[in-house]
Amino acid sequence: MAHVNVFDTTLRDGEQSPGVNLNQLEKLEIAKQLERFGVDVMEAGFPASSQGDFEGVREIARHIRGVSVAGLARAKKSDIDTAWEALKEGSDPRLHIFLATSPIHMTYKLKKTPEEVMETAEEMVRYARRKFPKVEWSAEDASRSDPEFLVKIIEKVINAGATVINLPDTVGYTTPYEYGKLFKYVKENVPNIDQAILSAHCHDDLGMAVANSIAAIENGATQIEGTINGIGERAGNAALEELAVALNIRKDFYPFETNLVLKEIKRTSDLVSKLTGMAVPRNKAVVGQNAFAHESGIHQDGVLKNASTYEIITPELVGVQSNNLVMGKHSGKHAFNDKVKQLGYELSEEKLAEAFKTFKQLTDRKKEVTDEDLFTILTEIQTYSDDVKKYQLQAFQVQYGSSNLPTATVALIAPDGSKLETASTGQGSVEALYNTLDSMIEEKIHLTDFHLSSIGRGRDALAQAHVKMVVNDVPVSGRGSSQDVLEASAKAFLNAVNRAFYQPAPVKDKMVQAHTN
């Protein structure tokens, strides 16, 4: 079977999703899981876009050794130099450089002639190869570009040293037939195409990203690009878990294989969902809660007699275990440590002790602690940093009645160590709580989104809150969990505020914010 490389861009294109804001620890945790998942390349970020992105990419390059770590750059020497500084300590650093090739982009965005674009692409790829052993060149908006122009520019950038040629469907406009035809045309008409890998990068604006990616593979692409859960700008990218499972289940039809470890799919999906705050729809293919649920009586009868009647994907294939060992108040440290390892976490002794303490506190209030509960506890502890001063929730109380105005009283410890306490009202309990917190914090705060969900099932399930807000003109997100929905909400609010204090400002160059790939 032909091998197909997997290029994951969850940490770059995925993080460009509106409202997604990952810190350095969160990015590193996702990177470690992507390594376990078996991706061939992970795009860790856009180093020139901000100091935070630069540091995040550098930290990932330093820690990840089994996967090639890439960084994005515009066709500018300064971007290339910055990317090299971030990636040079990696075991297999590579650059992903892009330049638009469609008439509409060249005319209105770049304001350059096709000849100027060709010259810039060739020059920048040649410059990048002086530093990077591997350079991927992307023809931004390739699906709306002139195929004849693409053939000319691709030949030149390969001669200049490009090792991977990416033909992205940047705006999700193309169809499987058209996209496959484009790859076939390039494969047949670029004289030196055998010196480079052809890659496909698809967006899902018309719901065809996965189908388009497979069409590209059928027509010569040997690398696919996408994100976990299909997150990304606008409607997102091709979902890697769907591509992986489709190629596996239909290997009778698609003679292609990847290095992805399918049993890591659910864990990877859950981690990305939790840290980005982007919930996976219940009916999402492969990883949604309903993916293996059968409500129809006819379906249930068939599955009980033979699972293959209606179940083409087994839960175990993607890492959904039906016989999880439930932890409880009598579970000891040894069993807990084993469960931590099973869940894919590598905690320091200090954080492991903290996690066990939190677990024991939860068992006093919850009879059975599930994998989902532990996953939440471990994720929060692993991605929490004690290196910065923060607002801390000391105590709170909310008074509510059907005929009374909800009132919240909150006690906080400020970053400078002082104690704050006040009370405010609201139309509901959460609003009263948030009004109180807002009045205690000097920063200008505007809440843009609030989402509350349960972790697992049952009346004693943990609650998880996600918020998006703008603090002093800086967009941030926050999350918090607790058995009490109000405490989870308060934690999420403070988590977002605390993150805003240590959010590096983006570079002033407006072009950095331009849509890429």
N, C-alpha and C positions, 0 to 999 in steps of 0.2 A: 504493500500500500504506500502511496505517496505521502511524504511527511509535510505537514503544514505548520509553520511557526506561528505562535500566538503573541501578539504585541498588545499588552494591556495598557490602557491610557486612563484608568480610573482616577489616578492621582493628578492627572493634568486635565484632560478633556472632561472627565467626570466631575472634577471639583469646580469646573466652570458652570455647573448647574446653578441656577438662581437660588440663593439662600444657603448654599453649601460652603462651609468655612472650617477647614481642618487645621489643627495646630500640628506642631512638629511631632509630638508623641503619637498623635492619632495617625498621621501619615506613615510613621515608621511601623506602627502596629499593622496597618493594612499592607504595607510592603512585605512584612514578614509572612503574612498569610498568603499573599500572592506568590511568594517563593514556594510555600508549601503546596499551593495549588498547581504549580508547575508551569507558569507562563515562561516563555523564552525571553521576552523583553518587557520591562516595565518602564513606562514613561513617568518619571518621578515628579515632573513639574516643568515650569517655565522660569528658569533661574533669573532672567533679566527683568521679570515682571515686578518683583518686590524683594526686599531683603529677606522676608519670611520664606518666600518660595526658594530663594537661593540657599538659605540655611537648611531648609527641609530636604532639598535635592542632595546637598552635600552630606547630610546625615544618613540618608538612605544609601548613597553610594559607598559610604564608609562601612555600613553594617551588612549590606546584602552582597553575598559572594557567589551564590549559585545561579544568579539571573543577571543578564545584561541590563544595566541601568542607563536610561536615555534621558536627555533633556531637550526641550523645544527651543528653537531660536528662529528669529526672523532672518532674512538675508542681509544681515548687518554684521560687520566685524565685531562691534562692541558686544552684541548678543552672543556671538560665537565665543569670544574671549571669556565672557562671564560664565557661559555654560561649561567651558573647559575647567575653570577654577572650581566650579561646583562638583564636577564629575571626575576630575583627574585621579582621585584616590580610589575610584572604583576598580573592580577586577576586570570588567569588560565594558568600559565607557563608550557610549555612542551618542552622536548628535542627530537630532531630527530638525532639519531646516526646511522652511516652507516659503513658497512664493506663488502668488496667484497667476493663473494662466488663461482664465476665461476672458473673452472680450469685455464683458461688463465690468469685471474686476480690474483689468488692466487700464481701461478707459476712465472709470469713475473713482476707483480707490487708489490705485498706484499712480495713475496719470502718467503712464509710460507706454511707449510703443512696444510691439512684440519683440523687436530687435533689441531694445534696451532691457527688457525682461530676460531675454535669452542671455545677454551679456552678463547681467547681474547674477543670474543663477549659476552660470559657469564659473565666474570669478569667486563667488562665495563658497561654492562646493570645493573648489581647489584650495581656497584658504583654510576651510574647515579640515581638510585631509592632512594639513600640516600638523594638526594637533590630534585629531581623532582617528583611530584605526578603522572605525565604521561610521559611515555617514548615510543617513536616510534623507532623501530629497522628496518633498511633497509638492505636487502640482495642485495648489489649492483651487477648488472648484473645477477639478478635472472633468467631471461629468458634463459640464456645460462649456468645455473648451473645444477648440477645433482639433480634431484628431491628427490632422497633418502637422499642425504646429506642435502638438505634443510629441510626435515622433521626432521632430527636429531638435526640440529642447532636451528630450530625454537622452538622445544620442550624445549631445554635448556634455550633459552633467555626468553621464557614465564615464566618458572620456576624461572628465575632470576629477573623477575619483568616487562618485556616488556608488555605494554598495547595495542600496535598497531604493527602489523607485515606488513611491506611493501615489496612487490615483484616487484621491478621496472624492466621495459624493458629498461635498461639504454642506449642501443645503437639503439633502435628502430628496432630490428631485427625480433621480433616474429610476428606471425599472430593471428587473433582473435581465431581461433580454438585451436592453441597451447597454447595461453595465458589462455584461458578459461579452458583448460584441466589441466594446471598447478595449477590453483586456486582450481579446483575440487579435484585434487590429494592431495594437502595440507590440504584442508578442511576434507577429508576423512581419512587421515593417521596421522595427528598430534593429539595425544591423548588429549592434553589440549588446543586445538585451540579455544574452546568455552570461554576461559578466555581472549581472545584478539580480537581486530578488525583486519580484513584483509583489506589491502589497495593496490590500484593499481596506479602506477606511470609510464606513458608511454611517450616515445619520438616518434617523427614523421618522422624519417629518411626515412621510406618507405610509408609515408602517411597514416598510419593505427592507429595513437595514439588514436583517438576518438573511432574507432571501437574496438580496443583492450580493452580500458577502459570499454566499455559497455559489452564486452564478460566477463570481470572479474566480473562485477556486477552480471551478469546472473549466475555466478558460485561461488558465495559466498562472494565476496568483498562487504563490507559495507562502504567503504571510497574510494573516487576517488581524485587523485591529478592532478593538472594542472595549467595553467596560463591563464591570460587574453590575448586574441588575439593569444594564442598558442605560445608566444615568449619563448625563451630559447636557450640553446646551440645547435649548428648545425642547424637542421631543426626545432627545438623547441619542445614544449610539447603538450599534449592534450589541446585543447582550451576549457576552462570551459564554455564559452557562448554557444558553439556548443553542448556540453554534456547536459547542462541544457535545452536547447530548444528541443533537440532530445527526451529527456525523457518526456518533457511536451507534445509536439505535438503527439508523439507516445505512450502516456500513455495507449492506448488500447492494446499495445503490450508489453510495458515495465512497469510492476507494481511497479515502484520505484519513490520516490519523494525526493526532497531536500528542504533546507530552503532558497534557492536563490530567490531574488526578481527580477523577470525577467525584470520589467520595468526599472531597474537600469543598464541593460546590455549596452546600447548604451553610456551612460554617463561614465561608467567604462572603456569601450573600448576606447573612445575618450581621456580620461585622461591619460591612460597608453600609448597610441600612441603618444600623444603630449609630454609627459615628457621623454619618452625613445627615441623619434626621429625615431621610427619604424613605418612607414606608413602602414596602413591596405590596402591590395590589394582591388581594386574595386570589384572584384568578390569573395571576402572572404565570406564564409557562415555566415549568421545571421547578421553581422555588416558591411559588405562591402557596398559601395555606390550603387552598382548595385543589391543588394540583393532584393530590391523591385521595380526595374526598369523593364519596359516591352517595348521593342522596336519593336518586331515582330507585324505586323498588326493583325495577328490572335490572338496573346496573348492579345494585347490591347483591341480588341473587346470583348474577353471573360471576361477580368477583369472588363470592363465597365458594362457588363451585370450582372456578378456575380463574385466578387473578388476571391471566392474560386475555380474558374476554374483553375487558375494558381498560386494563392497566398496561400500557406499553412501556412505561418507565417504572421500575420498582423504586420505592422510597430509599432503599439501601444503596442503590446505585449512586445517588447524589448526596449520601451522608445523612439521610433521615433515619434514625434508629427507632425501631418500634419497641425495643426492650431496654430502655434506659434504666440504669440503676438510680433509684431515687434516694437522695440524701436526706437525713433527718437529724433530730437533736442528739441521737446516740452515735452518729457517725464521727469517727475520730480523725485526727490530723493526717494519719497515713492514708486513709481512704480519700480524704479531701485532696491531698497532694496528688494522688493517682488521678482523680477526676480532673484536676487542673491541667495535668499533662494530656489527658484524653481530649480536652477541649482546645488543645493547641497553644496554651499559654506558657511562657517562660518568665516567671516572676522572680525578682530578687528575694532574699530571705526576709527582708523587711516588709516588702509588699505582700509576700505570701502570708506572713503572720497577720498583717492587717486584713487580708482577704478572709482568713480563717476566723478572725474575730467578728467581722461583719456577717459571715455565714452563720456563726453561732447565735448572734443577736437575732438574725432572721428566723432561725429554728425555734426561738422562744415564742414567736408570734405566728409561725406558719408550720403546719405539721409536716408537709412534704416540700422539699426544695428541689425543683426540677433543674434540668440542664439550662433551660432558658433563664431561670433566676440566677444561676451561677455565672452564666455567660455575661449577664448584665453587671453583676458585682465585679467580676474580673476585668471587664472592659473599662469600667469606671476607674478602678484602682490603677490599672496599667497605664491609663492615659491621663492620670492626674499628676500634676507637678507641685511639689512643695517649695520650689525654688523662688516662687513669686508671692508677694503679699496679696491677699484677697479679702473681699467681704465674706464673712462667715455667718451663717444662720445660727444664732444661739438658742432662740426659742420663739414660738409664735402661738397665737390663739385667735380663733375666728368664731364670732358669735353670729348665729344665723337662725332665723325663724321665718315661717311663712308670712307673718304679719309684722316682722321687724326689719329694719334696715341693716344689712350685713355689715359687721365691723371687724376689722382685723388689727390686732396688736402684735408688733414684731420687735424683737430684740436682736440687734446685729453687733458683730465685732468688726470695726472698720479696719482697713489696711494698716493704719497707723497704730492699731491696738486699742483704740478708744471704744467705749461701748455706746451704742445708740439705741433708743427705744422711742416708739411713737405709735399712734393708731390713726386709721383712716377708714372711711366707709366706701361702699360701692354698690352697684345694682345687684351684684352676685358675690359669692364668696371669693372666687378667684380675682374678680376685679377689685374687691376690697383689699385683698392681700397685695395685689400688684400696685394699687394706688399707695399703699403704705410703704412698700419697698421703694417706689419711685420718689416719694417725698423724703426718704432718708438718704438718698444718693444724690450728690451734687450734679453729676453728669446729666446732659440732656438725653432723655431716653424716649424712643418712639417704638412701641411694639407693633410689629407688622403681621405676625402669625403666631398662633398658639395651637398646639395639637396634643391631645391626651389619648393614650392607649394603654391596654393591659398587656402584661407579659405573661403568657400562659392563660390558663382558665381557672375558674373558681372564684368564690367571693373573697378569698384571701390572696388573690393574685397581686403581684407587684404592679404598681402604676408607673408609667413612663411618660414624662412630659417633654415636649420639644417646643422651643420658642425661636422666633426670628425677630430681631430688633435692630434699630439703628441707634448707636450710642455715640454722641458727639460726631455725627455724620459718618461713623464707621459701621458698615453692616456686619453683624455678627449673628451667630446662632448659639443656642445653649440647650443642654439636656439635663434631666434629673430624674431619679427614680426613688420610689418609696412605696410602702404598703398604703400610705395615705396619699390621696390624690392632691391635696393641698400642699403637703410637704414636698411632693415631687414637683409641683408647679413652682414653689418658692425656690427650690434648688436649681431648676432650669433657668429661672429669671436671673439669679445671682451668677450662675455659671456663664451666662452670656455677657453680663456686665464685666465680670472678671476677665473674660477673654478679650474684651474690647481694650482694656488697659495695656495689653501686651501684644496688640495686633500691629505688625509692622506696616508702615504706610507704603502704598504702591509707588512704583517709579512714576515720575511726572510725565514721561513720554506717553502721550495719548494713544499712539499706535499699538502699544502693548496690549491695550484692551480690545483691539480689533479682533473680530471673529477669526479663528484659525481652524483649518481642516474641518 
